[in-house]
Amino acid sequence: MEDIHTFLAHAIQLEYEAARRYEDLKAAMGTAGNKEAEAFFGRMAEFSRLHLKDAMRRGGFREIPKLEAHEWQWPEGVSPEQAAWAGVDGFIDAQTAFQLALDGEERSQLFYAAIVSATTDPEVRRMAREFAQEESEHVAELEQLMQRRVA
């Protein structure tokens, strides 16, 4: 990915999908009565919305950018968030919800890390490295939370 606006369009779409996923998980955990998980997913949805707003500001976008189907450069043909998305139903348990979130964060981190390795554009590389680090922090937080729940 060699263009900062294309990179940011991808980041915006990814964060938009992450926010929606986290809101779905928050609602499911609220319905299940799991207040800890509900609060966690609500906080993650807010982080995703903040990241989305930051990427829009950095790119000078007023609206979420629309790309043609052939312009998306997703590793599996769909965004890392969609690739990890199995859907949420009324029977999802907290462990499955956390695993679903972890899968999305790991895929997102790998997406950004691959851009760091492949791009020749220094601005794209710098920003992708920053975004990969943020995703790594989310992965670590989820792993710690899941470990505490098991212990």
N, C-alpha and C positions, 0 to 999 in steps of 0.2 A: 504494500500500500504506500504510494508515493505522494499522496496529496493530503494535506492537513484537513481540508473540508470533507473529503471522503472519509478519512479516519474518524473525524468527529461525528459525521452522520451515522457511522456504524456504532460509535460509543453511545450516542443519543438513543438509537433504537434499542441497543442492548439494555441500557438503564431503564428505558420505558417499559420494556418487557419484564425486567427484574422487579420494578415497583409493582406492576400488576400481579406478578406471581406472589410476591410477599404479601400483598393485600389479600389475595385468595387464601394463603396459608394462615394469615392472621385471623381471618373470618372463620376458617375451619377450626382453628384452635380455640377461638372464642366460643363457638358452638359446642365444642368438646369440653369446655370448662377449664382448659389448661391456660391459666392466666400468665404463667411465666413464658410459655411459648408464644402466646398471643402478643405479649408486650415485646418480646424479642423480634418477632416478624414485623410488628408495627414499626419498630426502630429501624429495621433493615429496609423497609419500604421508604421510610423518610430519607435514609442515606441514599437510596437509589434516586429518589426525586431530587435531592441536592446535587448528586453527581450529574444528573440529566441537565439541570439548570446551569451548572458550571460549564458543561460541554457546549450547551447552546450559547452561553455568553462568550466563551472562547472562540467559537466559530462565527459569532455575529448573527446567529439564527434567531428569528422571531417566532417561527413555527418549527415543529419537528420536520426535518428535511425528508423529502420523498425521493427515493431513488428508483430507477427502473429496475426490473428484475435482474437484468444482466449486469447491473452496476454493483450489486451486493457481492462482497468478497468473503462470504462465510466459509469456514473450513469444511463443513459438511452440507453445504447448500442451504442451511438455515442458521439463524443466530445461535450462539452458545446457550442462550436462555431457552430457546425453543427446543434445541436438541436434548436438553435435560428435562424438559417438561413432560411429565406423565399425566398431568391433570390432578385435580383435587376433588375428592368426593366426600360425602358426609361421614365416611368410615375411616378416613386417614388418621393414623395415630401420630403422636409427636415424633417418635423415632423416624418414621417414614417421611414426615414433613421435613425434619432436619436433614435427612439424607438427600432429599430432593433439592433442598436449598444448597447443600454442600456440592452436589453434582453441578449445579448451575454456576456456582462461584468458581469451582475448579476449571470448568470449561472456559469461563470468561477469562480467568487468569492465563490459561494456556493460549487463548486467542491473542491477548495482548502481548504475551511473551514471544509468540511466533512473529508478530509484527516487528517487535524490537530486533529480532534476529534477521528479518528479511528486508526491511526497508533501507533505502539509502538516504532518505530524507532525514536530516538531523532533528527537525522539529517534530516530525511524526515519531521518531525513535524516542525522543525525550518524553513526549506525552504518553506514548504507549508504555514506556518503562514506569512512569508515574502511575498509570491506571493499573498495570500489572501488580505493582506493589500494593495498591489499595485492595485489589481482589485477593491478594495473598493474605492480607490482614483479615479480610472477611472469612477466608478459609480457616485460618488459625483460630479465630473466634468461634466459628461453628464447631471445629474439632474439639476445642476445649469444652464447650458447652455439652457436646455429645459425650465426652469422656466423663464429665461430672454427673450426667444423667445415668450413665452405666454404673459408675462406682457407688 
